[in-house]
Amino acid sequence: MEKVLHHNNWGLDTNPKGELTVGNFSTVDLAKEYGTPLHVLNELRLEETARKFRENIRTVYAGKTSVHYAFKCNSIPAVIRILRSAGLKAEVMSEFELDLALHMGYEGEEIIVNGPCKTDSFLHKCLDKEVRLIIVDSLDELQGLNQICVAEGRDADILLRINPDYIPKGMNSGSATGSRKGCAFGLDLKGGEVSICVNLLKEMKHIHFHGFHFHIGTGIRDPRDYSRALRCLAQLCSIARTAGLAIRIVDIGGGFASMTTRELTNGELLFYQGFERLPSGVKHDKYPTFEDFAREISNTILHYFPMDELPELLYEPGRCIVSPNQFLLLTVHRVKERPGVRKWLITDGGLGTVTLPTFYEYHEVLLCNDAFRPRTEKVTIIGPVCFASDIVYRNKLMPRIYPEEVLAVMDSGAYFTSMESSFGFPRPAIVSVNRSSHYLIRRAEHFKDMICRDFFSNQISEEVHHEICGH
Ligand SMILES: Cc1ncc(COP(=O)(O)O)c(C=O)c1O
């Protein structure tokens, strides 16, 4: 039998009508007032999660620590504002994210820059804005950055991103960013690319090396995965030492799981996408805390560095901070049944528009208007797009559901809003909730937003275009 987490796991409650509530507000009322699809952000819980993460990292390590929130995970400005006030710095991977970080008030020295495709113009901008660290992803990028610095007499502070060729047990191939064969990220440790870069660095007078970075994937539930990946530090330390370089910073990336969702394994993905067998949900009642992760990582670092040479530890969490603190409301508009074949719940959001991560992750789906109705039938929950794969979940065990009832996809804080699309439908609004109020932090897209990048002067006069788009 499928195991369903209790709504308390997300800090939700119920009212006397049996409706799910967040803060003091009924999710059904929120859906009515703002319309669906609608993301709901639990702002107090988000702030608390971020502070706790930072606190736990700090208390278990004798050296310096910094937490750089991975903007890619959820770049809603109101979310970033909360995380910034909780003391998290920024990790960005594109010019857009860099602009956003600066716009949100971050100083260059609080920003680190990742990503495999840093163009020359992006690197220029990073130097102009004096970002704290550029995390170099390839030999080619290192040489390109050096050329810019030499030509313009500028300096850059860098880490080298390493591909440790380590895949946490059970992680699907799409998430395994530390795999040598499976993805292009980072310098190939086994192939000797790291040694080549380190040797080049000796001659690069404008490039200042501070240490190493890796990011081994997402949805990691076992703290020991970090120590296993950190084993490559022994080799890195000796490469750096031989070249006369000190390791002052070790950046262990992000990847910490949200304990209320989970990534599907390769096998589960195969069975689910190929044979429609949806695996069961989150299995563990007991799961590692931030402190467990932090302690394991700190102890492993202590193993490789003497106390008086402890490097600064950088963390780049995304998912574990934001995921459990936002969810997505969908309305079931139609119910369709082909007896003996299948029953569909037709909602206003699926992976074609707003739930892309449900393709490869397990998320719980709750009934908002009757939280305790028993789960009695398997249904396929789909979205509104004319696209056979516009599905939330196939064969999901749910209560009997009727048109106009409201579902909550738990949780939607990580990578949902980042990856949503306007495939035939406007992108949804986001509302933020605290104990005493709720308010829009992003309005839904309008027709105008969906069309104002287009030039269609053959069909329409300039005045009409101006009237629709305002430019
Ligand atoms: C370099 C880097 N750091 C941090 C993260 C954040 O990962 P997560 O959301 O799993 O914590 C990512 C995600 O892709 C990443 O690529």
The ligand as an SDF file (V2000), in Angstrom:
LIG
                    3D

 16 16  0  0  0  0  0  0  0  0999 V2000
   26.3350   23.8030   -8.8490 C   0  0  0  0  0  0  0  0  0  0  0  0
   25.0610   23.5970   -8.1120 C   0  0  0  0  0  0  0  0  0  0  0  0
   24.9860   23.9620   -6.8220 N   0  0  0  0  0  0  0  0  0  0  0  0
   23.8510   23.8220   -6.1120 C   0  0  0  0  0  0  0  0  0  0  0  0
   22.7200   23.2840   -6.6870 C   0  0  0  0  0  0  0  0  0  0  0  0
   21.4750   23.1350   -5.8630 C   0  0  0  0  0  0  0  0  0  0  0  0
   21.1220   21.7850   -5.7280 O   0  0  0  0  0  0  0  0  0  0  0  0
   19.9130   21.3440   -4.7770 P   0  0  0  0  0  0  0  0  0  0  0  0
   18.7240   22.1240   -5.1870 O   0  0  0  0  0  0  0  0  0  0  0  0
   19.7670   19.8970   -5.0360 O   0  0  0  0  0  0  0  0  0  0  0  0
   20.3460   21.6370   -3.3720 O   0  0  0  0  0  0  0  0  0  0  0  0
   22.7500   22.8860   -8.0250 C   0  0  0  0  0  0  0  0  0  0  0  0
   21.5720   22.3060   -8.6670 C   0  0  0  0  0  0  0  0  0  0  0  0
   21.5410   21.8910   -9.8000 O   0  0  0  0  0  0  0  0  0  0  0  0
   23.9560   23.0480   -8.7650 C   0  0  0  0  0  0  0  0  0  0  0  0
   24.0490   22.6950  -10.0490 O   0  0  0  0  0  0  0  0  0  0  0  0
  1  2  1  0
  2  3  1  0
  2 15  2  0
  3  4  2  0
  4  5  1  0
  5  6  1  0
  5 12  2  0
  6  7  1  0
  7  8  1  0
  8  9  2  0
  8 10  1  0
  8 11  1  0
 12 13  1  0
 12 15  1  0
 13 14  2  0
 15 16  1  0
M  END
$$$$
